Amino acid sequence: MRVVLTWGSSPSDLDSHLSYYPAGSGTHTYHISFGQKRFPSTGTTVAALDVDGTNAFGPETTSVYRLSSTGTYRFSVYNWSAGGTGTSLSSSGAIVRVYDSKGLRATFGVPAGRIGGLWTVFTMSRGVINPVNSVANLPNGSSSVP
């Protein structure tokens, strides 16, 4: 699976976040973003942030090389430029495209007119993509994307 994020000229830096939660677990096994670009960091790569765009337009490309048949993946976009607040994420024109070995599986556009710096785009379980498509502030004033 490959997830590609693109956006307009503003804000300058949006960040892709992919988390994997094993079945029956409330915590993630890994969280791929600019802070941890590969899982695992040594050995065979299961998932990676292949391209980290930081100067408007993107792209940011996240790949999962070994999909699990159990558990849940969650993909989110964080507005790094605005510290996770305001309306610039919602007005960024951001688009997320999800691909698999057969081609384009899903396309999501950021909801317009929303306040917040975290766009939870979709979850995926057992190969089924479930749209979430919500924009909000980080929970409890946190500075860490869940």
C-alpha positions as CSV (number, residue, x, y, z in Angstrom):
1,M,0.0,0.0,0.0
2,R,1.2,3.5,-0.8
3,V,-0.4,6.7,0.5
4,V,0.5,10.0,-1.2
5,L,-0.3,13.4,0.3
6,T,-0.2,16.6,-1.8
7,W,-1.4,20.1,-1.1
8,G,-1.3,23.7,-2.3
9,S,1.2,26.5,-1.7
10,S,0.1,27.2,1.9
11,P,0.8,26.0,4.5
12,S,4.3,25.1,3.6
13,D,4.6,21.9,5.6
14,L,2.0,19.2,6.2
15,D,3.0,15.9,7.7
16,S,1.8,12.4,7.0
17,H,1.3,10.0,10.0
18,L,0.6,6.3,9.7
19,S,-0.1,4.2,12.8
20,Y,-0.6,0.5,13.0
21,Y,-2.7,-1.0,15.9
22,P,-2.6,-4.8,16.3
23,A,-5.9,-6.6,16.7
24,G,-7.2,-6.2,20.3
25,S,-4.6,-3.5,21.2
26,G,-5.2,0.0,22.2
27,T,-1.6,1.1,21.5
28,H,0.2,1.2,18.2
29,T,3.1,-1.1,17.2
30,Y,4.5,1.6,15.0
31,H,3.9,5.2,14.0
32,I,5.5,6.4,10.8
33,S,6.1,10.1,10.4
34,F,9.0,12.6,10.1
35,G,10.1,11.5,13.6
36,Q,10.4,7.8,12.7
37,K,10.6,7.3,9.0
38,R,11.1,3.5,9.0
39,F,9.8,0.5,10.9
40,P,11.8,-1.2,12.0
41,S,14.8,1.1,11.8
42,T,17.1,-1.9,11.1
43,G,16.4,-5.1,9.2
44,T,13.5,-5.6,6.8
45,T,11.4,-2.5,6.4
46,V,7.7,-3.0,7.1
47,A,6.6,0.6,6.5
48,A,8.4,3.9,5.7
49,L,7.9,7.6,5.0
50,D,9.6,7.4,1.6
51,V,9.3,11.1,0.7
52,D,9.0,13.9,3.3
53,G,7.9,17.1,1.5
54,T,8.5,20.3,3.6
55,N,8.2,23.2,1.1
56,A,4.6,23.3,0.0
57,F,2.8,21.1,-2.6
58,G,4.4,17.9,-1.2
59,P,4.4,15.1,-2.0
60,E,4.7,13.0,1.1
61,T,4.7,9.3,0.3
62,T,4.2,6.6,2.9
63,S,4.5,2.9,2.0
64,V,3.5,-0.2,3.8
65,Y,5.6,-3.0,2.3
66,R,4.2,-5.8,4.4
67,L,0.5,-5.3,5.2
68,S,-0.9,-7.2,8.2
69,S,-4.2,-9.1,7.7
70,T,-5.2,-8.3,11.2
71,G,-5.3,-5.0,13.2
72,T,-6.0,-1.5,12.0
73,Y,-4.0,1.2,10.2
74,R,-4.8,4.9,10.7
75,F,-3.6,7.6,8.4
76,S,-3.7,11.3,9.5
77,V,-2.3,14.6,8.3
78,Y,-0.9,17.2,10.7
79,N,-0.4,20.9,10.0
80,W,3.2,21.3,11.1
81,S,3.4,24.9,9.8
82,A,0.6,26.1,12.1
83,G,1.4,23.9,15.1
84,G,-1.8,21.9,14.7
85,T,-4.3,24.8,15.0
86,G,-6.2,27.3,12.8
87,T,-7.9,26.9,9.5
88,S,-5.0,26.7,7.1
89,L,-5.1,22.8,6.9
90,S,-8.7,23.0,5.9
91,S,-8.0,25.6,3.2
92,S,-4.8,23.9,2.0
93,G,-6.4,21.9,-0.9
94,A,-4.7,18.7,0.6
95,I,-5.5,15.5,-1.2
96,V,-4.6,11.9,-0.1
97,R,-4.5,9.1,-2.6
98,V,-4.3,5.5,-1.6
99,Y,-2.8,2.9,-3.9
100,D,-2.3,-0.8,-3.9
101,S,-0.8,-3.3,-6.4
102,K,-3.9,-2.8,-8.6
103,G,-3.7,1.0,-8.7
104,L,-5.7,3.8,-7.1
105,R,-8.0,2.6,-4.4
106,A,-9.3,5.8,-2.8
107,T,-9.0,9.6,-2.9
108,F,-9.8,12.0,-0.1
109,G,-9.9,15.8,-0.1
110,V,-9.5,17.7,3.1
111,P,-12.9,19.0,4.4
112,A,-13.2,22.8,3.8
113,G,-14.2,25.3,6.4
114,R,-13.0,23.4,9.5
115,I,-10.9,24.5,12.5
116,G,-8.0,22.3,13.5
117,G,-4.6,21.0,12.6
118,L,-5.2,17.3,12.5
119,W,-7.0,15.6,9.6
120,T,-7.8,12.0,10.4
121,V,-8.2,10.7,6.8
122,F,-9.0,7.0,7.0
123,T,-8.6,3.7,8.8
124,M,-8.0,0.4,7.2
125,S,-8.7,-3.1,8.5
126,R,-8.4,-6.4,6.6
127,G,-7.9,-4.4,3.4
128,V,-11.1,-2.4,3.7
129,I,-10.6,1.4,3.7
130,N,-12.9,3.2,6.1
131,P,-13.2,7.0,5.5
132,V,-13.0,9.1,8.7
133,N,-12.3,12.5,7.0
134,S,-12.5,14.7,10.1
135,V,-10.5,17.8,11.0
136,A,-9.9,18.7,14.7
137,N,-7.4,20.0,17.1
138,L,-5.1,17.5,18.8
139,P,-6.7,15.8,21.8
140,N,-6.3,17.6,25.1
141,G,-4.0,20.2,23.8
142,S,-1.3,17.6,23.0
143,S,1.5,18.3,20.7
144,S,1.8,14.6,19.7
145,V,-0.2,13.1,16.9
146,P,-1.9,9.9,18.2
